[in-house]
Amino acid sequence: MLTIKILGSGCANCKKLEALVRQVVERENIPAEIVKVTEYPAIMAYGILSTPGLVIDEKVLSAGRIPSPVQILQWLNESLGKPGMVKLG
């Protein structure tokens, strides 16, 4: 099971990223735990300078932007050991 962390204080973009990640995980039936990290010291420990941040299995993959659903799925598949082309749905 993957551990996915959404780093951010709860701003609109942080909420949007969380919703997008949840949609991709549910649509693709990916076994994952999604955790919101809202405390500034915990966010800063990942070394990002802007939120939202996306961390999969303790690897920072995005910061300061909202990646596309296809990009999120690609990262999830790579984390599961399934690299290659991806399609949603």
N, C-alpha and C positions, 0 to 999 in steps of 0.2 A: 504494500500500500504506500502510495506517495504521500508526503506531507507538503502541502502547498500553503505558503504564508503570503498574506496580503499585508504589506507594510503601509501604514498611513493613519492619520488622525481621525479619519471618518469624513473627509471632504467628499464632494460630489464625484470627483474622479476616482477616489478610493472605492467608493460604493459601486461605481460603474464597473471598475476592474473586477471587484469581487463577484458581481452579478454575472459578468461575462465568463469568468473562470468557472463558476458554478454551472452555467449553461453548457459549456463545453464538456465538463466532467460528467454531467448527467446525460447529455446526448450521446456521448461515446462510451458510457458505462465504464468509466475509469475508476478503479479503486483508489480513493484519495480522501485524506482528511484536510479540510480547509480551515486555516487558523487566521484570525485577524490579529495583527500586532499593532497596537495603538500607542503604546508608551514610547516616548521619545528616546530614552536611553536604549531600549531594545531595538528601535529602528536604526539608531546611529551605530549600533554594534555591527550592522551589516555594511557600513561604509557608504551608504547612498546619501546623496546630497539633496534629492528632491523625491517627493512621493507622487503617485503611488509606486510602490515597489512590489515586485513579484519574485518570490523565492520558492524554488522547488527542490526538496531534499537538501536544504541548506546551501543551495547555489543561487546567487542573485542573477536573474535572467533579464530583468527589466527594471528601470527606475525613471521616474519623471514623465512617463507616457503610458498610454493604454495600447498595448499590442493588439494586433488583429486576432480574431478567433483562430484563423489558420496557423498563425505563429504560436499561439498558446498551445494548440493541439500538437504542433511539431515538437515543442519543448517537452510536453507531457510524454509523447511517444518516445523521444530520445531518453528521457529519464527512466522509462520502462524498458529500455533496450530495444526499441523498435524504430530505428532511424529510417529515413526515406521519405518519399512523397506522401503527403497526407491530404485527405479530403474530409470535409465535415459531413456528417449525416450518414 
